Amino acid sequence: MPLVYRAANLIEAQLVVDHLRDSGLQARITGTYLSGAIGELPPDDVIGVWLLEERHYQRARDIIDTFEAGRQSSRGNWQCKGCDEWLSHGFDICWQCGEQRPL
């Protein structure tokens, strides 16, 4: 079970796990009960995302790299291709129908 991502917080870790699961990969978060120790422990030792099957490591890294690139881009409002709803730049998933924001 390889470590594929070190998260700054539980929300970030869950977003990564959700993206991996949406792509058919199984992953889990460790350190969920250590979030209260952030600041006391080295940040790299607190919250991690672990892939359950090592053979999917490269695919998982590609998914995570795409996720990180999308978070760093400064994109504006967008229209959902599933239901034509307009959403603000802060949404990556349509609140109306669940469609993911195009990359």
N, C-alpha and C positions, 0 to 999 in steps of 0.2 A: 504494500500500500504506500505509494510515493506521495510526498508532499508536492503539490502543484502550485500553491499560492499562499502567501503570508498576507493576512488582511490587517488593516488598521483598526477595524472594529467589527462587531458582529453583523451589522447591516451590510457592509461591504462583502464579508465572507458569504452571507446568505445570497446576495446577488450573484456572486460567482457560482455558487452551488446551483442556483436556479438556472443559470445559463448552461451549465454543464448538463444538468438533468434534461433541459429542453432539447439538448442535442443527443440524448440517449445515453449519457455517461453517468455512472453512479459515483457520488462523492459525499464526503461528510466533513463536518466542522469539528475541530478539536479546540479546546481552550475556552469553551463557552462560559465556564464558571470562573475563569481567570480574568475576565474583563475588569473586575474590580481592582485587580492588581496592576492595571496599566499605569505606568508611571513609576512603579516600584520594581517591575521586572523589565528586562530588555524587550523592546517592542517586537522584535523578531521571534521572541519565544512565547508569545501569548496566544494568538489566534491563527490557526492554519486550516487550509482546505486540503484534504487528502483524497486522492483518487483511489477507488477500490480495486481497479484492475490496471496494473502497471503497463500492459500492452497498449493502453489508450493514452499514454502520457503525452506524446507529441500532438495528438488531436486535441487533447485538453488544453495544452499550452497555446495552440493556435486559436482556440475559442476564447481563452483568457486574454490573449494579445488583442484580438478583435474587440472584446469587451472594454479593455483599457483604452484602446485608441478611440472608441466611441465616446467614452467618458471625457476624454481630454479635448475633443473637438468642440468648437464653439458653434453649434448648430442652432438654428432658430426654431420657430414653431413649425409643426409638420402636420400633414393630413394623412390619416389612416387609410391604407389601401383596402382594408377589410370592410369598413363601414362609412368612409368619407368624413369621419369626425375630425375636427381641427383640435390639436392638442398643443399645449405650451412646450417650450424647449426642455422643461424639466422632466417630462414623461418619456420613458423608453418603451412603455407598453400602453396600448390604448385602453383607457378605463371603460370604454363602452363595450368593446368586443374581445379584448385580450390579444389583439394582433401586435406583434413586435414592430418597433420602429425600424424602417429600412436603414441599412448601413450606408 
